[in-house]
């Protein structure tokens, strides 16, 4: 028998704008889930998925003062795209 746990992680992420120096925050929200052989294991896997989302996922939000998108946000999107293209190329 397999158990599944799910939930939503919500927090505020803080950024320092490299363009104008403004400090701004935005609300980060993700739905997470986990599976396991026991209910406790499923909950632990869901919590790990939430931690991974906080550490690895980034929303592309421009600075409210100058409108600049931070390099970390852009680089994260480009890294995922390049990784996907590389894997597709290697498979082909």
QUIGISUL-V365574 format. One record per residue. N is the residue number from 1. NEAR is the number of other C-alpha atoms within 12 Angstrom. Layout:
N:NEAR
N:NEAR
This chain:
1:9
2:13
3:19
4:22
5:26
6:23
7:21
8:20
9:22
10:17
11:16
12:16
13:20
14:18
15:28
16:23
17:24
18:20
19:18
20:18
21:16
22:19
23:19
24:24
25:19
26:20
27:18
28:22
29:19
30:25
31:20
32:26
33:26
34:26
35:23
36:19
37:16
38:16
39:18
40:17
41:19
42:24
43:23
44:24
45:25
46:28
47:26
48:23
49:26
50:28
51:21
52:18
53:23
54:24
55:14
56:19
57:23
58:30
59:28
60:23
61:25
62:26
63:25
64:20
65:18
66:18
67:17
68:23
69:26
70:29
71:22
72:22
73:23
74:19
75:19
76:20
77:20
78:16
79:18
80:17
81:14
82:14
83:15
84:14
85:14
86:13
87:12
88:11
89:10
90:9
91:8
92:7
